[in-house]
């Protein structure tokens, strides 16, 4: 499960075992062992792998056919804008011009 997902992600990103090993500070042989299921990574390494591929650790660890949720940069930016707007309205009344901004962000997230 983990090994297959790791290999699939590595290939999807056009990384060789050497490329991925360099990013993780490992040897290509170690990557091969993970992909073959002959070695199990520790939690710290799983987190590093998830960050490299911009996926959740759940995707790597849970036996599921669900594809990883890769969020486009545009939606990430809209999420950042939404959080910033929400924080600015914490205990205050929302000015009408900011309501419009907030609605644009929410509509953008629904696309």
C-alpha positions in Angstrom: 0.0 0.0 0.0 2.5 2.7 1.2 5.2 1.5 -1.2 2.8 1.4 -4.2 1.5 4.9 -3.4 5.1 6.2 -3.0 6.2 4.8 -6.3 3.1 6.1 -8.1 3.6 9.6 -6.7 7.3 9.5 -7.5 6.5 8.6 -11.1 3.7 11.1 -11.4 6.1 13.8 -10.5 8.8 12.4 -12.8 11.2 11.8 -10.0 13.8 9.0 -10.1 14.5 7.2 -6.9 17.7 9.2 -6.8 15.8 12.5 -7.1 13.4 11.6 -4.3 16.2 10.3 -2.2 18.1 13.6 -2.5 15.1 15.6 -1.4 14.7 13.3 1.6 18.3 13.0 2.5 18.3 9.2 1.8 19.9 6.8 -0.6 18.1 5.6 -3.7 18.3 2.1 -2.2 16.3 3.2 0.8 13.6 4.6 -1.6 13.6 1.2 -3.3 13.1 -0.6 0.0 10.1 1.6 0.9 8.6 1.1 -2.5 9.0 -2.7 -2.2 7.4 -2.7 1.2 10.6 -4.1 2.7 11.2 -1.1 4.9 8.7 1.2 6.8 9.3 4.9 7.2 9.0 6.7 10.5 6.5 9.4 11.1 8.9 12.2 10.4 9.8 10.8 7.0 6.1 10.3 6.1 5.4 14.0 6.9 8.4 15.0 4.6 7.1 12.8 1.8 3.6 14.3 2.1 5.0 17.8 2.0 7.1 17.1 -1.1 4.0 15.8 -3.0 1.6 18.3 -1.4 -0.7 15.6 -0.1 -2.1 14.5 3.3 -0.3 11.8 5.3 -3.6 10.0 5.4 -3.4 9.4 1.7 0.0 7.7 2.2 -1.1 5.6 5.2 -4.7 4.6 4.6 -5.5 1.7 2.3 -7.9 3.4 -0.1 -8.2 4.0 -3.8 -9.0 7.7 -3.2 -6.6 9.9 -5.1 -4.7 12.6 -3.2 -6.3 15.9 -2.9 -4.0 18.2 -4.7 -5.2 21.8 -4.3 -4.5 24.2 -7.1 -2.5 27.2 -6.1 -5.4 29.5 -7.1 -7.7 27.8 -4.6 -5.0 27.9 -1.9 -4.7 31.7 -2.4 -8.5 32.1 -2.2 -8.4 30.1 1.1 -5.7 32.4 2.4 -7.8 35.5 1.5 -10.9 33.9 3.1 -9.0 33.3 6.4 -7.6 36.9 6.4 -11.1 38.3 5.8 -12.6 36.1 8.5 -10.0 37.2 11.1 -10.6 40.8 10.3 -14.3 40.4 11.1 -13.8 38.6 14.4 -16.1 40.6 16.7 -17.0 43.5 14.4 -19.8 44.2 12.1 -18.8 43.5 8.5 -18.6 46.6 6.3 -20.7 46.2 3.1 -17.6 46.5 0.8 -16.0 43.6 2.7 -19.1 41.5 2.4 -18.7 41.7 -1.3 -15.0 40.6 -1.1 -16.0 37.7 1.2 -18.7 36.6 -1.2 -16.3 36.7 -4.1 -13.8 34.5 -2.2 -16.5 32.0 -1.2 -17.8 31.9 -4.8 -14.2 31.3 -6.0 -13.8 28.4 -3.6 -17.0 26.7 -4.9 -15.7 26.5 -8.5 
